[in-house]
Amino acid sequence: MPSAVGDGVLRIRHSHGAAKRPGMNAVGIEELAALNVFAGIRAEDLAALAANLEPLHVAAGEVLMRQGERAVSFAIIASGRVEIRHVGTDGQIAVTELSPATIVGEIALLRSAPRTATVIAKDDVCGYVGYDVAFECMLAMPMLADRMVRTARQRMAAYIAPIAVSAKDGARLWLRPVLPGDAERSKSNGAFSRETLYRRYQGSAPTEARLAYLFEVDYVDHFVWVVTDGMAGPVVADARFIRDKDDLASAEVALTVADAYQGRGIGTLLLGALAVAARVDGIERFHGRVLSDNPPARALGDKVNARWAQEEPGVVTTTGEIPATDYLPLDHETRRQIEHVARQVIRAFD
């Protein structure tokens, strides 16, 4: 069983991958199935996982995991909040609070690396702890494994320092990979007019489910950069590529710039940043479709010699090879920083 010790760190014994004895500290299958983290997974498919978990009870203030230590376990938080505290190589501290129904400690196990952050109980926390066998049970469920990797990538992206960039008029802005919550940050100040959103989404306003898809990505088959006005936001532009399922070297590209920030070189910057990330990700060609009456998108495409073709009334498409990095509209240092950040999130679990 997990036990607290005097230094404030919760010490969780190492089970060396051994399965629990039947009936010992049993975890109910229905208990797990009721958690959102297992949404869409049949209760019977959770039987092996439940058999290899132990109950976890932690008092507020206890440290469940500490950054830098060897990882031997993960925890499923059923109730109570936890704080995730990451200290970067530059000494900067990033703090995130997670609500219940989440998994913590999985990043280090996925990467076979030391803990990436310290996890502290904000409230009295109840949940489950698992070791090697339980982790293998989770990886054996494709839906859950994909969900875990996506969440882990998003958490790691939150630790990456934004890149300082400049608009044509000299205004300082920040470029970084998209994070969960950016959908709300992009709507918070009304910077995107109805006309801009109409052009971006080609006539249909995005639903909440659509926004989640657009802003909570895996950074491999769906990569998104955002530009913020200030390190904490708001989001004033975004650009993405989505890899084609039937041609892994090709991807659809789209971008949006808030009205007050158009004509300031941000779209060109984002297109260059997308090209750098795409090269890291093994993508060689971009294609896109825009409304015929979208002058900013047409003008941006013309800057990179886009070849336009009429697809249907009111819609044009373009396809082309991604330019070599030396031909991108980015200075050497900015390009180097963009490539470094892209590698951090795209290659995180290679």
Phi and psi in degrees as a GROMACS rama.xvg file:
@    title "Ramachandran Plot"
@    xaxis  label "Phi"
@    yaxis  label "Psi"
@TYPE xy
-62.5183  146.83  PRO-2
-142.796  142.853  SER-3
-89.7772  145.237  ALA-4
-124.923  173.974  VAL-5
-66.0224  -21.779  GLY-6
-82.9358  6.22059  ASP-7
85.1065  0.946069  GLY-8
-102.465  131.197  VAL-9
-76.8513  116.29  LEU-10
-93.754  123.337  ARG-11
-110.632  121.733  ILE-12
-63.5607  153.386  ARG-13
-93.2805  123.693  HIS-14
-89.7384  -1.60021  SER-15
54.1484  29.5824  HIS-16
80.3108  3.85822  GLY-17
-76.3254  141.008  ALA-18
-74.7957  153.016  ALA-19
-72.5372  156.043  LYS-20
-75.2115  137.474  ARG-21
-52.0564  133.614  PRO-22
86.9581  -10.6184  GLY-23
-86.7094  117.299  MET-24
49.5634  46.7434  ASN-25
-60.7356  140.436  ALA-26
-110.063  126.434  VAL-27
-73.6067  137.559  GLY-28
-61.8964  -41.7685  ILE-29
-65.1013  -30.8192  GLU-30
-60.3243  -45.1677  GLU-31
-67.5318  -45.5357  LEU-32
-59.7326  -25.2763  ALA-33
-77.3791  -12.6677  ALA-34
-83.1051  139.908  LEU-35
-60.2879  -29.2315  ASN-36
-62.6389  -21.1651  VAL-37
-106.896  17.8203  PHE-38
-56.4004  135.332  ALA-39
86.5927  -3.86846  GLY-40
-104.343  130.299  ILE-41
-65.982  144.237  ARG-42
-56.9585  -40.6955  ALA-43
-65.3156  -24.4415  GLU-44
-77.4119  -10.4283  ASP-45
-95.0867  1.10202  LEU-46
-59.5628  -47.5989  ALA-47
-65.176  -38.98  ALA-48
-63.5869  -48.4982  LEU-49
-57.5074  -36.7942  ALA-50
-69.2732  -15.4204  ALA-51
-117.719  19.4919  ASN-52
-108.63  158.265  LEU-53
-125.03  147.881  GLU-54
-62.5199  146.817  PRO-55
-127.546  127.657  LEU-56
-132.956  120.653  HIS-57
-131.23  134.349  VAL-58
-80.0425  151.886  ALA-59
-55.1574  135.977  ALA-60
96.6007  -16.4112  GLY-61
-71.973  145.864  GLU-62
-94.5894  117.155  VAL-63
-80.3335  -39.7427  LEU-64
-146.34  148.618  MET-65
-123.591  135.806  ARG-66
-55.4269  134.354  GLN-67
94.1501  -18.0077  GLY-68
-80.2958  160.54  GLU-69
-69.2375  137.735  ARG-70
-92.0173  126.549  ALA-71
-127.544  -2.63881  VAL-72
-153.795  168.545  SER-73
-134.195  165.681  PHE-74
-132.415  142.504  ALA-75
-105.811  117.486  ILE-76
-90.8112  115.179  ILE-77
-92.886  -36.5087  ALA-78
-148.557  148.672  SER-79
95.0702  151.539  GLY-80
-95.5434  152.251  ARG-81
-128.215  150.914  VAL-82
-105.811  132.172  GLU-83
-105.893  119.551  ILE-84
-120.746  117.634  ARG-85
-118.344  130.134  HIS-86
-104.518  117.963  VAL-87
-75.7888  170.524  GLY-88
-64.3543  -22.0555  THR-89
-91.4722  6.89178  ASP-90
86.077  -5.72702  GLY-91
-69.8923  138.298  GLN-92
-107.16  125.86  ILE-93
-109.487  128.223  ALA-94
-122.143  129.625  VAL-95
-130.428  141.574  THR-96
-107.559  129.596  GLU-97
-108.8  135.813  LEU-98
-79.7974  171.476  SER-99
-62.5719  174.538  PRO-100
65.3013  50.2652  ALA-101
-141.336  164.188  THR-102
-109.529  135.786  ILE-103
-127.297  152.965  VAL-104
89.2347  -0.481147  GLY-105
-78.6052  -24.5461  GLU-106
-62.249  -48.8546  ILE-107
-62.922  -37.4029  ALA-108
-69.1085  -39.5331  LEU-109
-63.9668  -34.7113  LEU-110
-96.0146  -5.67288  ARG-111
51.1212  50.384  SER-112
-137.802  167.403  ALA-113
-61.4632  162.834  PRO-114
-55.7487  137.775  ARG-115
-89.4679  -12.9793  THR-116
-157.987  163.833  ALA-117
-95.775  136.275  THR-118
-114.648  123.023  VAL-119
-123.74  136.229  ILE-120
-73.989  121.354  ALA-121
-82.9056  -32.585  LYS-122
-122.889  179.619  ASP-123
-65.2738  124.802  ASP-124
-111.398  134.675  VAL-125
-122.628  145.283  CYS-126
177.01  -141.274  GLY-127
-143.508  148.353  TYR-128
-120.298  142.406  VAL-129
-137.37  160.944  GLY-130
-122.107  -151.536  TYR-131
-55.5649  -50.708  ASP-132
-64.0358  -43.6977  VAL-133
-63.0545  -38.1599  ALA-134
-66.0761  -39.7884  PHE-135
-63.716  -34.1674  GLU-136
-62.389  -39.9549  CYS-137
-69.57  -40.7474  MET-138
-66.1247  -23.8004  LEU-139
-76.2755  -9.66062  ALA-140
-100.79  102.347  MET-141
-51.6348  -44.5788  PRO-142
-60.9547  -43.6468  MET-143
-71.0307  -40.1921  LEU-144
-61.03  -45.4911  ALA-145
-61.5233  -40.8205  ASP-146
-64.0313  -42.8257  ARG-147
-63.8499  -45.5478  MET-148
-64.7179  -42.0104  VAL-149
-60.7204  -47.6445  ARG-150
-62.8583  -41.7605  THR-151
-61.8399  -41.9453  ALA-152
-62.4195  -41.3501  ARG-153
-65.2964  -38.8903  GLN-154
-66.7059  -40.3355  ARG-155
-67.0155  -35.9289  MET-156
-61.9573  -30.8203  ALA-157
-67.8166  -18.9787  ALA-158
-86.8603  -7.31593  TYR-159
-86.6005  129.9  ILE-160
-69.4916  133.679  ALA-161
-61.8663  156.373  PRO-162
-96.9354  126.778  ILE-163
-73.6746  126.932  ALA-164
-132.592  166.468  VAL-165
-125.184  141.03  SER-166
-76.9892  168.84  ALA-167
-58.5331  -29.7776  LYS-168
-86.6433  6.07945  ASP-169
92.1971  -6.28321  GLY-170
-63.3156  137.182  ALA-171
-87.0311  127.315  ARG-172
-129.882  178.512  LEU-173
-132.755  136.552  TRP-174
-114.898  132.7  LEU-175
-157.942  164.347  ARG-176
-64.785  151.477  PRO-177
-63.7518  150.37  VAL-178
-129.08  153.17  LEU-179
-55.2956  137.827  PRO-180
100.786  -15.2376  GLY-181
-68.4464  -23.6773  ASP-182
-59.4394  -44.0833  ALA-183
-71.5261  -38.2113  GLU-184
-65.6199  -26.6981  ARG-185
-78.4158  -18.3424  SER-186
-101.17  -7.63605  LYS-187
-66.5829  -31.1805  SER-188
-116.467  12.5375  ASN-189
61.7968  29.5167  GLY-190
-71.8528  -22.873  ALA-191
-97.9958  114.561  PHE-192
-71.0379  165.494  SER-193
-61.2435  -36.5661  ARG-194
-66.2241  -42.6258  GLU-195
-62.8482  -43.8139  THR-196
-67.0112  -36.1903  LEU-197
-60.9538  -45.4628  TYR-198
-66.613  -41.5842  ARG-199
-64.0317  -45.3207  ARG-200
-98.4779  11.9692  TYR-201
53.4735  47.2571  GLN-202
100.668  -19.816  GLY-203
-112.74  124.571  SER-204
-67.3442  137.104  ALA-205
-70.8023  136.036  PRO-206
-79.9702  171.377  THR-207
-60.3239  -40.8981  GLU-208
-63.847  -39.3973  ALA-209
-65.8465  -40.9338  ARG-210
-63.6173  -39.8223  LEU-211
-60.7508  -42.5235  ALA-212
-62.6712  -39.9  TYR-213
-75.1122  -26.5416  LEU-214
-116.104  -6.15452  PHE-215
-119.437  88.7398  GLU-216
-113.955  173.892  VAL-217
-100.606  -5.75638  ASP-218
68.3084  0.357147  TYR-219
-112.189  -60.4045  VAL-220
-89.9461  -12.4242  ASP-221
-145.834  106.281  HIS-222
-116.433  138.821  PHE-223
-136.67  129.265  VAL-224
-97.9986  147.325  TRP-225
-127.583  153.065  VAL-226
-113.292  131.898  VAL-227
-119.355  149.78  THR-228
-96.989  90.6687  ASP-229
101.908  149.908  GLY-230
-63.7077  -29.032  MET-231
-95.6151  6.06662  ALA-232
108.973  -176.259  GLY-233
-78.6046  166.724  PRO-234
-75.6959  125.642  VAL-235
-117.257  -3.56813  VAL-236
-165.108  151.107  ALA-237
-145.582  153.455  ASP-238
-146.509  140.866  ALA-239
-142.169  156.169  ARG-240
-127.888  144.64  PHE-241
-124.392  117.093  ILE-242
-65.7638  138.875  ARG-243
-71.1794  137.512  ASP-244
-70.8636  -30.4643  LYS-245
-99.4024  1.85897  ASP-246
-152.373  92.8454  ASP-247
-68.6597  -11.5536  LEU-248
-94.9116  5.84416  ALA-249
-124.959  148.339  SER-250
-148.827  147.933  ALA-251
-83.3452  140.557  GLU-252
-121.503  144.959  VAL-253
-153.061  150.268  ALA-254
-150.438  157.012  LEU-255
-138.969  135.772  THR-256
-125.653  130.664  VAL-257
-59.3367  150.571  ALA-258
-52.6736  -47.5505  ASP-259
-70.718  -10.0901  ALA-260
-109.504  0.526198  TYR-261
-73.8134  150.028  GLN-262
76.9224  13.8344  GLY-263
-116.87  15.404  ARG-264
86.1024  3.88628  GLY-265
-72.2614  -39.3622  ILE-266
-61.9525  -41.4309  GLY-267
-64.1558  -43.2222  THR-268
-57.7643  -47.0506  LEU-269
-65.863  -38.4728  LEU-270
-63.4408  -39.8011  LEU-271
-64.8988  -42.176  GLY-272
-64.5428  -37.8623  ALA-273
-62.8243  -41.4191  LEU-274
-62.9376  -41.104  ALA-275
-62.4008  -48.5884  VAL-276
-62.9149  -38.9578  ALA-277
-63.0625  -41.1336  ALA-278
-61.085  -42.2897  ARG-279
-60.5356  -34.9558  VAL-280
-89.6581  4.17372  ASP-281
80.5409  17.4528  GLY-282
-96.9036  135.409  ILE-283
-113.266  -22.7044  GLU-284
-131.967  142.993  ARG-285
-113.09  148.829  PHE-286
-142.704  157.758  HIS-287
-157.032  165.108  GLY-288
-136.999  135.657  ARG-289
-138.447  161.764  VAL-290
-68.9191  143.745  LEU-291
-59.9103  -32.8523  SER-292
-94.4213  41.8087  ASP-293
-116.137  76.8412  ASN-294
-55.3795  -43.0835  PRO-295
-58.9215  -42.1461  PRO-296
-66.7319  -41.0078  ALA-297
-63.9473  -41.7024  ARG-298
-65.5573  -39.607  ALA-299
-65.4763  -43.2416  LEU-300
-61.1675  -38.6354  GLY-301
-62.5744  -29.6132  ASP-302
-65.0999  -27.1884  LYS-303
-108.728  24.8966  VAL-304
57.6562  41.525  ASN-305
-65.035  143.522  ALA-306
-103.742  114.538  ARG-307
-93.0493  145.85  TRP-308
-141.221  143.53  ALA-309
-76.9117  122.598  GLN-310
-95.1152  -45.5491  GLU-311
-156.782  167.226  GLU-312
-53.718  123.52  PRO-313
87.1903  -2.15724  GLY-314
-131.51  134.041  VAL-315
-121.861  154.841  VAL-316
-126.995  160.647  THR-317
-145.57  147.131  THR-318
-140.854  141.184  THR-319
-170.737  161.665  GLY-320
-71.1034  144.128  GLU-321
-71.412  129.601  ILE-322
-61.4653  150.836  PRO-323
-61.4576  151.428  ALA-324
-58.4359  -32.2759  THR-325
-66.4648  -18.0351  ASP-326
-100.09  4.2865  TYR-327
-81.4436  151.674  LEU-328
-80.5821  55.8903  PRO-329
-136.166  139.907  LEU-330
-73.284  162.576  ASP-331
-57.4301  -45.4796  HIS-332
-67.9551  -42.5462  GLU-333
-62.8843  -43.3563  THR-334
-61.1163  -40.7076  ARG-335
-62.9107  -43.8221  ARG-336
-65.0929  -42.1525  GLN-337
-62.2681  -44.5036  ILE-338
-63.7419  -40.1834  GLU-339
-61.6793  -46.585  HIS-340
-64.6773  -43.8219  VAL-341
-59.0469  -42.6458  ALA-342
-63.818  -36.5471  ARG-343
-60.2882  -40.5125  GLN-344
-90.397  -36.3169  VAL-345
-73.5124  -39.5165  ILE-346
-99.3919  17.3254  ARG-347
-57.9277  -33.2027  ALA-348
-119.492  21.4718  PHE-349
